[in-house]
Amino acid sequence: MACRAVLELAAAEPMLHGRSKCCERMLVLDTAELSVRMPTMRIETVFLFDLDGTLVDSVYQHVLAWREALDEEGIDLSIWRIHRKIGMSGGLFTNQLLRETGVEINPERVDRLRRRHAEAFLRHAVEIRPLPGACDLMAALSGSGTRWAIATSGRMETVAPSLSALGVDPAKTFVVTRDQVKYAKPDPDLFLAAAERLGVPIETAVVIGDSIWDMLAARRCRALGVGLLSGGYGLEELERSGAARVYEDPADLLEHLDEVGGRR
Amino acid sequence: MACRAVLELAAAEPMLHGRSKCCERMLVLDTAELSVRMPTMRIETVFLFDLDGTLVDSVYQHVLAWREALDEEGIDLSIWRIHRKIGMSGGLFTNQLLRETGVEINPERVDRLRRRHAEAFLRHAVEIRPLPGACDLMAALSGSGTRWAIATSGRMETVAPSLSALGVDPAKTFVVTRDQVKYAKPDPDLFLAAAERLGVPIETAVVIGDSIWDMLAARRCRALGVGLLSGGYGLEELERSGAARVYEDPADLLEHLDEVGGRR
């Protein structure tokens, strides 16, 4: 209860003081003061969306594009293992794969894999479509004055076709890509950068993602993780990695938006 | 305990009497008789393998081949939903999809989808490889005199490239395909037919599969389901659908074969 009150204070006056200041204040609040102040304290939720598997139906094309890139490097890896790494930073992904397969890691090889994956993925870009409800969800949030942003581990070169499929103009929407941060997921840098762009504390953010890396990154920065099954992970995998709720896809989330901060 | 003894009796003398006969005999066994007979009673386990995602790394190609076939019919379906139906009978799969999407079902459409899926899949057939450990596992079983068979929901037209990748000659190995039974998974007909071909009661069979449909079919015929993650399902999904144990892939199963009946 105390934590929730702290969060709500922080959310209500995000620009006035940091969290630690707010915590100090909490310690001296007595019950009477709380009961008077509570009704005005609310988290004004913002939504930070992952892109692939969350807003666009592109995970399986990414998986097979990585398989193609790895094949060209003579690296044999089962496809399900690639699937389970989609959503994490491409650099971390290749480093982990190379480490796991015992293949020599060098920057040239990592860069070559990245380029080959991008080339293979872009050949499939025309097949990429929004997931059911994705456009309606973004429109509903904008319509109710709820702010949102997109934060993706992809680079702008592979992200552009997906944004285009969604009808999202990066000049008019907050979109944070891997190009703009030091580390991508499961580091929380992308979500921190997105919250900063929205001018809100990260603790007011709900992170919507389809992969366990989204959920882990959300926990690491104290955002609230909400999972979607539309990237092909199982329900329990997402729950175990920290999802507070799991929905099927954006359409299902839109129907239950009130459960995770959609009320204004 | 009684059930186990019944099973072991049935397995020890599979050709002498059916299960019900065996059960009748069990009822009149007294404790003294049991203690004398028990050491000689064992289940001589046979292994019934699913093919796609279990022995060969072909699930993701099947998923995108179905997506392509559905696209050509103007049916829009998220890819993860296709993934979760892979492994079940192709006819049941298309019927369910058409019902779920509200698209009209007719035999011509179902047949067209089947043909288009097969065409799209066969274009990718050259990419299909055995999963790690698949060939070693089959060789180890054969080497120790443990009998095994393959039972797949696929038709011979799409199964042939996978068998070829595995080096399995259907003339020398028991392979049951969708062409040979009335209903494919999650009906247990394929596994029942495979056990019959091996000349053993289905209760002595361990079914190895990567999908929840394998596990459901195994439970329906009282075989023991063992799951593999190599088709891209989550661990918990397989456990919840009845897997007694779950391993990563054939290599991991081979390392732990003693746990599920590999000892002779």
HADDOCK unambig.tbl for C-alpha pairs under 7 A between the chains (distance, minus, plus):
assign (segid A and resid 57 and name CA) (segid B and resid 78 and name CA) 6.68 0.50 0.50
assign (segid A and resid 57 and name CA) (segid B and resid 79 and name CA) 6.89 0.50 0.50
assign (segid A and resid 78 and name CA) (segid B and resid 57 and name CA) 6.68 0.50 0.50
assign (segid A and resid 78 and name CA) (segid B and resid 131 and name CA) 6.76 0.50 0.50
assign (segid A and resid 79 and name CA) (segid B and resid 57 and name CA) 6.88 0.50 0.50
assign (segid A and resid 80 and name CA) (segid B and resid 230 and name CA) 5.71 0.50 0.50
assign (segid A and resid 80 and name CA) (segid B and resid 231 and name CA) 6.27 0.50 0.50
assign (segid A and resid 80 and name CA) (segid B and resid 232 and name CA) 4.90 0.50 0.50
assign (segid A and resid 131 and name CA) (segid B and resid 78 and name CA) 6.74 0.50 0.50
assign (segid A and resid 230 and name CA) (segid B and resid 80 and name CA) 5.68 0.50 0.50
assign (segid A and resid 231 and name CA) (segid B and resid 80 and name CA) 6.25 0.50 0.50
assign (segid A and resid 232 and name CA) (segid B and resid 80 and name CA) 4.89 0.50 0.50
assign (segid A and resid 233 and name CA) (segid B and resid 234 and name CA) 6.72 0.50 0.50
assign (segid A and resid 234 and name CA) (segid B and resid 233 and name CA) 6.74 0.50 0.50
assign (segid A and resid 234 and name CA) (segid B and resid 234 and name CA) 5.15 0.50 0.50
assign (segid A and resid 234 and name CA) (segid B and resid 237 and name CA) 6.73 0.50 0.50
assign (segid A and resid 236 and name CA) (segid B and resid 236 and name CA) 6.18 0.50 0.50
assign (segid A and resid 237 and name CA) (segid B and resid 234 and name CA) 6.72 0.50 0.50
